[in-house]
Amino acid sequence: MSPRFSPDQLVFGGDWNPDQWDEKVMVEDLTLMNQIGANMVTLPVFAWADLEPEAGCYNFDWLAHILDSCHKYGIKVDLATGTATPPVWLLRNHPEIRPVTADGVTLEGASRQTYCPNSIVFKTKAVALCQAMATRFVDHPAVVLWHISNEYGDEQSRCYCDNCAAAFRVWLK
């Protein structure tokens, strides 16, 4: 089996959010990408709420359509899991997922990186989404890389809750 992606290939592209526009814009974007020689996009970085609109109910049809379109235009995909932004339903149903600032303020969430990285509930839900995506898209010809979460370590992604403090103490040992 030959790899779908070789590290000696020059990659030219970037993050792309075609799920935020209509079909016409997506086709225009793909055409323009071809014209400038772009060959890879990363998507859907922040789309967990669209991928799983309610607990355990996955909707991948829209993403499959986008991946099919990318393949048709010769654009490879670095498939993001969407786990960088938990959906509002998850944060409401499991408030323990919400991160705590160094000042002890619990953030509301529903934005980039607003989750506790040591939350068992978050990890369980994120793994379930990733497994469902992998099952659906493992053999899709456009998918050449997988992109887990996004932009690690920014200020917003830090959590100072009791779970994180305990995990940090274990790490120090």
N, C-alpha and C positions, 0 to 999 in steps of 0.2 A: 504494500500500500504506500503510495507516495504522499508526502505531506501536502496539505492545501496551501500552506504558507511556508516560505523559506526566509530565514533571517537575512539572507544576502540580497533580497529584493528591496528596492527603494519604495517606501510607503509614503504616499502623498494624499492627505485628506484631513479629516477632523471630526469633531462631534457634529451630529446632525439630528435634528428633531422633526422629521417629516410628519410625525403623528400630530403635530400642532397646526398643520395646514391641510388644505384640500388636495385632492388627487392631482389637479392641474399643476399646482406649485411643486409637488413632488417630482412629477415628470420633467418640469422645467429645470429643477435642481439637478436631476440626474443627467440631463442633456448638457447642462453647463459643466458639470463635473467631467463628463467625457471630453468636452472641448478644451478644458485646461489640463487634462491628464491626471485628474484625481483618480486614485484607485482603491481607496479604503475610507470607510466611515465608521464611527462609533455611535451606536444607538442601542436601546433607548435608556440612557443613563438614569433619568429621573421618573420613570414611568411605572413604578410598582402599582400605583393606584389604577392604572389602565390594564396592567397585566393581571391583577387580582382585584377586581372591583369590590368583592366582598370575600370574607374568609373562606378559603378553600375553593373558590370559584374562579378558575383561570380563564382568561380570554386572550388567546394568542392569535386569533385569526387576522386581526389588523396587522400584527407584527409579521406574520407569515406573508401577507400581501406585500409589505415593504421589502422583506428579504427577497421575495421572488422578483420584485422590480429591480432591486440592486443587482441580482444575478443576471437579469436580462440585459442590463447596461454594463456589465462587466465590473461592477464595483464590489469589492470584498468588504466583509463586515466583521468588525470587532464587536461582538455581541455583549452588551452590558446587561447585567442582571436586574437593574432597576433598584437594587437594595440600598442605594445611597439616600433614598427618600422614602421612608415608610408611609403607607397610606393613612389617612385620617382615621379610618375605621379601626385600624390596628392600634393607633395611639389612644383612641377613646376606649376601646375594649380592654386595653392593657396599659394603664398609665405608668406602670413601673418601667416601661420601655423608655420613657422620656428622660433625657439627660438632666443632670444637676450641675450648675455652675460652681466655680470655686467659692462663690459667696453663698451657696446653699439654695439658690433659686432653681426651681424645677421649670425647665422650658416647656412650652406648649407643644413644640414639634411642628410637623407638617411642612418642614423646610429641609434643605440639604443637610445631611449629616446630623440631624437632630434625633439621635437615639443613643441609648447606653450600649456601648460595644460589649459589655459583659452581661447583658440581659439574656437569660436562658430563653425567655419567650421570643425575643427578637431573633436570636440565633436559630431557634427552631423554625420560626416562620420564614426567615430568609433562606434557610437550607431547603425547606419545602418548595419555595418558589424556584430556587436554582435547579432542584431536581426535576421539577415539572418542565422548566425551560429546556434543560439538557435532554430530557426524554423527547420532547417535541422537535428540537432543532439540531440534535447531534449530527445528523446526516445532511443538513441543508447545505447545498453547494456554495452559498454565499458566505457562510460562517467559517472564518479561518482563525479567529482568536476569540477568547472569552475575557470579558472585562468585569471584574468583581469589585463592587462598591465604587468609590470615586474619591480622589483627592484626600488621602489619609492625613491625619494630623493637624488639620487647620483648627483654629480656636473653637469653632462651633462643634467640632467632633469630639472634643474632650468632655469627659464626664467625671464628676467627683462624688458620685453617690457611694453608699456603703459597699455595694457590690464591687465597684471599681477600686475603692480603697483596699478592700480585702484581697482582690486579685493582684494589686500592685505589691502588697506585702508578701504574697506568695512568690511573685516574680523576683523580688529582692533577695529572697533566700536562695 
